[in-house]
Amino acid sequence: MQAYYEIETEIPLNHQLHLKLPDNIPAGHAKIAVIYDVPDKSTTKAEQMAAFLKALPDEPEEAGLSREAIDDYLRHERQSWD
């Protein structure tokens, strides 16, 4: 008899996965399948950039800090370097 166990994870940049299985899964032979999404290669870099820009919020308030707050933070940070 076979049983099935599924878990979702992110594949890191080093492409190494480390699994900790539940104790009720016995030691012994097992098959592991990796099911992943394949990026659509038909999109051009221009299309990818357009999609990225479209995903950005229209109003700065939705993005978090305002442009002035970011400039102020950077100015203070640069002054601390001296």
N, C-alpha and C positions, 0 to 999 in steps of 0.2 A: 504494500500500500504506500502511496505517496501523499505528502501533505504540502501545503503551500504557505509561504510566509512572505509578506510584502512590506517594504519600508521605503519611504522617499527620502532622498538626500540630495545635496548639491555636490557636483564633481569639482574638486578644488583644482587650482592651476597645476599642482604637481601630479594630478591624475591618479592619486592614490586614495583608496577607500579603506576604512577600517570599520569592521562590523562587530557589534556586540549583540549576539543573538539571545533570545529568551532562554532561560534554563530548561524549559520543557522541550526544546529541540535537542534531540540526542546527538552525540558526537558520532561522526562517521562520514561517509561519502555524501556530497551534496552538489547540486548544479546551481550556478549563479548566472542570471541573465541581467544584462544592463540594457534598459530601454530608455532612450533619450531622444530629444527633439533635434532634428537636423535643421540648421538655419537655412532659410531660403536663399540660395546663392544667386538667384536671378535679380536680386535688387542691387542697384548700383550704389556707389558711395554717396552720390548726390541724393538718391532716394532715402538712404539711411540717415543722412544729415537732415533732410526735410522731415522725416518722421521724428527725429530727436527734437528738432525745433518746434514741431507741432505739439509735442508732449510737454513742453515747458509751459508754466502758468502764464496767463495773460497779465495778471496783476502782480506787482512785486510783493504785496502783502501775503499772497498765497505761497510765495516761495520761501518766506522766512524773513531774513534781514533785508532791510532796504539797501539800495545802492549807497546812500549816504552813510548808513551804519557800517557797511563793509569798508568804505573808503576811510572812515574814521578809525576803525579797528586797525587797518593796514598802516595808517599814518602813525598811530601810537606804537605799533609793533616795530616799524622801521626806526622810529626815534629811539627805541630801547636798544638798538644795535650799536649806537654810538657810545 
